[in-house]
């Protein structure tokens, strides 16, 4: 295991994370169903996971909005559902990582949420947005503490917001007053060596959507960051769609090509081949597994990142089973 010294001067032993992201974009009420619970059980059985990342997604209207809609909103799973799903995951002997996320209702990727660096009268401001974001994140940090989640993700792929170093440090200090577990931030691909405040979190994580022919180069770059900060690292997201060409630009979910599930299989094989040589890569939370599954007989027609019933599912299962023998 990789050991580091945390901000609290405690040694962190991070077990290899055999994880998967679950429930992305679920709406209120969808986690209360037997179907959702069964989906999580099937995920563990078919992919041999020991961690699940539970995503709670709220939205703001547009990239310059300073309001985040999460309280009693129909597009956001309720606190009761979150607590129930965490408890159910624990009954399956899964460790839980709670990941609140913000999307933009008009379809703009959250990385483009942005404001002027200098406050201007009558214009929306970073201070106003971070006030709303703090309220959102701290609410779920309290749930993570109450349910003793194994890790808490304070943000995901907020590329333009990443430069607001002091605001993030302030948020992390507030989260630590509410939550006693491990804290990470899920930076976007290619941003690992750009972020300036890795010292403030316990675990470094990023989105591993790298082209199939670029893994070695990108891992060399990320390795320098990990060694510099001497902290555990894992891919909080990693995945590839099932269409032709998706292996060369796996981060672009807007592209669509001819369905090809073997593309996804080959991408996973290459990611595992490359990362297995780097002992500082302490795991994955694959992207992604829905709370409502498509019929398995439709798997060969599914273009999405889902792996249910596809060849990539077998690759993940075998890797996670094998990795336990060596990590």
ABEGO torsion letter per residue (X at the ends): XBBBBBAAGBBBBBBBBBBBBBGBGBBBGAAABAAAAAAAAAAAAAAGBABBBBBBBBBBABAABABBBABGBAABBBAAAAAAAAAAAAAAGBBBBBBBBBBBAAGBBAAABBBBABBBBGBBBAAAAAAAAAAAAAAAAAAAAAAGBABBBAEBGBAAAAABAAAAAAAAAAAAAABABBBBBBBBBGAAAABAAAAABABBBBBBBBBAAAAAAAAAAAAAAAAAAGBBBBBABBEBBBBBGAAABAABAABBBBBBAAAAAAAAAAAAAAAAABAABAEBBBOBBBABBBBAAAAAABABABABGBAAAAAAAAAAAAAAAAX
